[in-house]
Amino acid sequence: MSSSESVQQVRDRIIQLAREIEQFSQSGISTERFFEEFLKRVVTAIGARAGAVWMGNSSSQLDLICELGLHNTDLNGNPQAAIVNQRLLVDVLANGQACTYSPDDGRNVDLPTNDLIVLAALQRNKECIGVVEIFQRVDTPEQARPGFLQFVEQMCGYACRYLDRQAAAPSVPISAKLAEQFEQFVLQLHRSLDVNEVAATAANDGRLLIKCDRLSVAVQYGRKTIIRAISGQDSVNQRANLVRMMTKMSTKILATRRSFTYTGKIDDLPADMEGPLTDYIQESGSRMVMVAPLFKPDPASDHTDGDAADATNSKQATPIGGLIVEQISESHPKSGLKEKVDFLADHVATALWNARIHQRLFLMPVWRFMGRSFALLEGRNLLKAVAVVVVLIVLVLAMVFVPCEYRVAGEGQLLPVIHRDVFAPEDGEVVEIYVKSKSQVKKNDPLLLIRNEDLRHQLVTVRTQSFEARQRQHVLYAQLADAMTLVHKEEAIRLQGEIVKTRIEIDGLQRQVDILDERTAALTVCAPINGVVATFQIEQLLKDRPVRRGEVLLEVKDDTDAWRLELEVEERRLRHILDAQKVRTNEQLLVEFILATAAEATFRGNVEVVSNRSNPSGNGTNVIQVFVTTGTQRLPNRRIGAEVRAKIFCGKKRLGYVLFGDVIEFMQKHLWL
């Protein structure tokens, strides 16, 4: 036999022992017999040395009611060890937490023996009444100790459920409390006519009533099943794996029209039900699943016609939903759970059916809204509603008939009317700057000097060629004089032609020198007008920087003359300005504006020019330039390029259009067919 087969056999043996303990917990054997069988199987399953079960007595002391192999330990023969052991048992009984103690775990705790001790509390009706103590060999691996603790704690869970079943029947006050809880549950269940709210109440409050681990509500629409509520969850994600598998399982089970209970065995199940059930159990980890179908409630009136009664029975046989009850830690249904679920299903089915019938009414959300609205008109609310309606009517009439000035907004800058840009006359490098920002200059004052090495080289070359041509001309004149003296006519004629050719070459080179001199003189850039240099940080911007011909170097603006506003208006507002200009053919449109440098005052101007073309703006829309004159008024804190916000008066329009014109234009642009 291989080692893997041996491990599997041990695992199967442990599982078998755990199932036997679970079966004993569901039986009616005596307490002494139960704990004897309990200890045998627990000690055998984990290979422990000994075990004991301690129970509290009327004197708040722990008595030994059952033991197995304690003679193998030092507990009975050492009175001091018994006192130490009682202290450990009392600690577990007080806090109810399972724990382990070992001499090699590093804790400074006195131990009664040199064994690994596993302790777990026994509870009855959620009250600690005893302790299970297991003595294991101290040489067991540390990684196996959590498994021992988990196994003992799980087996103690079965023992606790045995003790709960052996407890006395509930007294009359507890039954009265349960009846009161059930009454409150029914009231909450029938308080709403919304399917989702009814399902949520049934899942959350019903779980507390029947004391299960999870309760879900499924609703059927024809052949389709939808999980409407799961206890402990505010909403249900239909795409979650757990919900999808729960839907498949409940669909198969509800199709049988019978209640179904899974307690750990899938024998004798139809093939089409076994797969969805197995998938759901594996995903959810539940050990007990109970599905109770919900049927349409009986009609309020009796039917005397047999055919009608058969039809009713046929409809009742089709479920409208189901309750899905789950237990995570126990495979056997708790005592009375089936009866509670059946009793609960009748009330949930009635509330769920009433909610579905209510929601099927035609235009139910509309009727519900109208009902709430008319309910607000009762008593003094009627006078308030009439007053509100009157106010609304007055507002609507005012928007339709009351005229109001329509104004088009624009933003721009305050600039002098006379301004010039200074351009680079040639390619080159700025070597000298004679002015600074805000410097006052006069026309033809030098502003800066540009150096162009290519231009200087051309000038030197042309001047050299001109000098050589003049020297060559002098030589030709001397040769012509000698030829005439010696009466060489042919030579004299040739020299005269050379002299004429040289003279033409000299004239051409002189013209090139004059042009190059003019271009060189133009490298000293001068002010085109009287004004102020408006460019900021000239030194940082231009000093020792290469420039290209035609590039803007400086701005010179005449701040002593007239000023104007250069506004940018959205293109979609242009038609209002043009319509107003057509109406006022002999008048300029009035403009109100505010300067950023003097925001406390409002100034007025007039529209001078409206551009005949649109330009793209930085925010992705097109704008139109509008020039506005400021007149003779003296503007305070007047600065070149100051930000301006202006409104152009475009005549009277209806108040509604003035307030909601943007909405109307948007609808015309995007919704007009």
QUIMO-V275892 format. One record per pair of residues at least 6 apart in sequence whose ideal C-beta (glycine too) atoms are under 7 Angstrom apart, sorted by the first residue. I is the first residue (numbers start at 1). J is the second residue. If there is no record, write none. Layout:
I;J, I;J
This chain:
14;45, 17;41, 17;44, 17;45, 18;155, 20;41, 21;38, 21;41, 21;155, 21;158, 22;158, 24;34, 24;37, 24;38, 25;158, 25;159, 25;161, 25;162, 26;332, 31;166, 32;65, 32;66, 34;162, 35;53, 35;65, 35;66, 36;66, 38;159, 39;51, 39;53, 39;66, 39;68, 40;68, 42;51, 42;134, 42;152, 42;155, 43;51, 43;68, 43;69, 43;134, 45;151, 46;136, 46;148, 46;151, 48;134, 48;135, 48;136, 49;69, 49;72, 49;73, 49;115, 49;135, 49;136, 49;137, 50;68, 50;69, 50;70, 50;72, 50;73, 50;135, 51;67, 51;68, 51;69, 51;133, 51;134, 51;135, 52;64, 52;66, 52;67, 52;70, 52;133, 53;65, 53;66, 53;130, 53;132, 54;62, 54;63, 54;64, 54;89, 54;130, 54;131, 54;133, 55;62, 55;63, 55;65, 55;129, 55;130, 56;62, 56;93, 56;129, 56;130, 57;63, 62;86, 62;89, 62;131, 70;76, 73;113, 73;115, 73;135, 74;81, 74;113, 75;81, 75;82, 75;85, 75;112, 75;113, 81;112, 81;113, 82;112, 84;110, 84;111, 84;112, 85;112, 88;101, 88;119, 89;131, 89;133, 92;99, 92;119, 92;121, 92;131, 93;121, 93;128, 93;131, 96;121, 96;123, 96;128, 98;119, 98;120, 98;121, 98;149, 98;152, 98;153, 99;119, 100;116, 100;117, 100;118, 100;145, 100;149, 101;109, 101;111, 101;117, 102;116, 102;138, 103;111, 103;114, 103;138, 104;138, 111;117, 113;135, 114;138, 115;135, 115;136, 115;137, 115;138, 116;136, 116;137, 116;138, 116;140, 116;145, 117;133, 117;135, 118;134, 118;136, 118;148, 118;149, 118;152, 119;131, 119;133, 120;132, 120;152, 120;153, 120;156, 121;128, 121;131, 122;129, 122;130, 122;131, 122;132, 122;156, 122;159, 122;160, 122;163, 123;129, 123;160, 124;160, 124;163, 124;164, 124;167, 125;164, 125;167, 132;152, 132;156, 134;152, 136;148, 157;329, 161;330, 165;335, 181;209, 182;209, 185;205, 185;206, 185;209, 186;347, 188;201, 188;205, 189;198, 189;201, 189;202, 189;347, 189;348, 189;351, 190;351, 192;198, 193;354, 193;355, 193;358, 194;355, 195;219, 195;228, 195;352, 195;355, 195;356, 195;359, 196;228, 198;351, 198;352, 198;355, 199;217, 199;219, 199;228, 199;229, 200;229, 202;217, 202;229, 202;348, 203;215, 203;216, 203;217, 203;229, 203;230, 203;231, 204;231, 206;215, 206;344, 207;214, 207;215, 207;231, 209;344, 210;325, 210;337, 210;340, 210;341, 210;344, 211;334, 212;325, 212;326, 212;327, 212;337, 213;326, 213;327, 213;328, 214;230, 214;231, 214;326, 215;231, 215;323, 215;325, 216;227, 216;229, 216;230, 216;231, 216;246, 216;324, 217;228, 217;229, 217;321, 217;323, 218;225, 218;226, 218;227, 218;228, 218;250, 218;321, 218;322, 218;324, 219;226, 219;228, 219;320, 219;321, 219;352, 220;254, 220;319, 220;320, 220;321, 225;247, 225;250, 225;251, 225;254, 227;236, 227;243, 227;246, 227;247, 228;236, 229;236, 230;236, 236;243, 237;243, 241;283, 242;283, 242;284, 245;276, 245;279, 245;280, 245;283, 246;280, 246;324, 248;276, 249;276, 249;277, 249;280, 250;291, 250;322, 250;324, 252;272, 252;273, 252;276, 253;260, 253;273, 253;291, 254;293, 254;319, 254;322, 257;293, 257;317, 257;319, 259;291, 259;292, 259;293, 260;291, 261;290, 261;333, 262;277, 262;288, 262;289, 263;288, 263;331, 263;332, 264;287, 264;331, 266;274, 266;277, 266;278, 269;277, 281;289, 284;326, 285;328, 286;326, 286;327, 286;328, 287;327, 287;328, 287;329, 287;330, 287;331, 288;326, 288;327, 288;330, 288;331, 288;332, 288;333, 289;324, 289;326, 290;325, 290;333, 290;341, 291;322, 291;324, 292;322, 292;323, 292;341, 292;342, 292;345, 293;319, 293;322, 294;319, 294;320, 294;321, 294;322, 294;323, 294;345, 294;348, 294;349, 294;352, 295;316, 295;319, 295;320, 295;349, 296;315, 296;316, 296;320, 296;353, 297;349, 297;350, 297;353, 299;312, 303;309, 303;312, 320;349, 320;352, 320;353, 321;352, 323;341, 323;344, 323;345, 323;348, 325;341, 376;385, 377;385, 398;655, 399;654, 399;655, 399;656, 399;659, 400;654, 400;656, 402;655, 403;652, 403;653, 403;654, 404;652, 404;653, 404;655, 404;658, 405;649, 405;652, 406;576, 406;650, 406;651, 406;653, 406;658, 407;647, 407;648, 407;649, 407;650, 408;569, 408;573, 408;576, 408;577, 408;647, 408;648, 408;650, 409;647, 410;567, 410;568, 410;569, 410;626, 410;646, 410;648, 411;567, 411;568, 411;644, 411;645, 412;565, 412;566, 412;567, 412;568, 412;644, 413;566, 413;641, 413;642, 413;643, 413;644, 414;563, 414;565, 414;595, 414;638, 414;642, 414;644, 415;557, 415;563, 415;564, 415;566, 415;640, 415;641, 416;557, 416;558, 416;559, 416;561, 416;563, 416;640, 417;561, 417;562, 417;563, 417;564, 418;529, 418;558, 418;561, 419;555, 419;556, 419;557, 419;558, 420;528, 420;529, 420;556, 421;552, 421;555, 422;447, 422;525, 422;528, 422;553, 422;554, 422;556, 423;550, 423;551, 423;552, 423;553, 424;450, 424;547, 424;548, 424;549, 424;550, 424;551, 424;553, 425;522, 425;523, 425;525, 425;549, 426;450, 426;452, 426;455, 426;519, 426;523, 426;549, 427;452, 427;548, 427;549, 428;450, 428;451, 428;452, 428;523, 428;547, 429;450, 429;451, 429;544, 429;545, 429;546, 430;448, 430;450, 430;542, 430;543, 430;544, 430;545, 430;547, 431;449, 431;451, 432;448, 432;449, 433;448, 433;538, 433;539, 433;542, 433;543, 434;446, 434;447, 434;448, 435;441, 435;447, 435;533, 435;538, 436;538, 437;533, 437;535, 437;536, 437;537, 437;538, 438;532, 438;533, 439;532, 439;533, 440;532, 441;447, 441;527, 441;531, 441;533, 441;556, 442;527, 442;530, 443;527, 443;528, 443;529, 443;530, 444;526, 444;527, 445;526, 445;527, 446;524, 446;526, 447;525, 447;526, 447;527, 447;554, 448;525, 448;542, 448;553, 449;523, 449;524, 450;523, 450;525, 450;547, 451;523, 452;523, 455;516, 455;519, 455;520, 458;516, 459;513, 459;516, 459;520, 462;509, 462;512, 462;513, 462;516, 463;513, 465;509, 466;506, 466;509, 466;510, 466;513, 469;502, 469;505, 469;506, 469;509, 470;506, 472;502, 473;499, 473;502, 473;503, 473;506, 476;495, 476;498, 476;499, 476;502, 477;499, 479;495, 480;492, 480;495, 480;496, 480;499, 483;491, 483;492, 483;495, 484;492, 525;553, 527;556, 528;556, 529;556, 529;558, 530;558, 531;556, 531;557, 531;558, 531;559, 532;557, 532;559, 533;554, 533;556, 534;555, 534;556, 534;557, 534;640, 535;541, 535;554, 535;555, 538;554, 542;553, 547;553, 557;640, 559;640, 563;630, 563;635, 563;638, 564;608, 564;627, 564;628, 564;629, 564;630, 565;593, 565;605, 565;628, 565;630, 565;644, 565;646, 566;625, 566;627, 567;626, 567;628, 567;646, 568;617, 568;623, 568;625, 569;623, 569;624, 569;626, 570;621, 570;623, 571;614, 571;622, 571;623, 571;624, 572;665, 574;624, 576;650, 577;589, 577;610, 577;648, 577;650, 580;589, 580;650, 580;651, 581;589, 583;651, 588;606, 588;607, 589;606, 589;607, 589;648, 589;649, 589;650, 590;604, 590;606, 590;649, 591;604, 591;605, 591;606, 591;607, 591;628, 591;646, 591;648, 592;602, 592;604, 592;646, 592;647, 593;603, 593;605, 593;644, 593;645, 593;646, 594;602, 594;645, 595;635, 595;637, 595;642, 595;644, 596;642, 596;643, 597;637, 597;639, 597;642, 598;636, 598;637, 603;633, 603;635, 605;628, 605;629, 605;630, 605;631, 606;628, 606;629, 607;626, 607;628, 607;648, 608;627, 608;628, 608;629, 609;627, 610;624, 610;626, 611;624, 611;625, 614;622, 614;623, 614;624, 615;622, 615;623, 616;622, 617;623, 628;646, 657;664
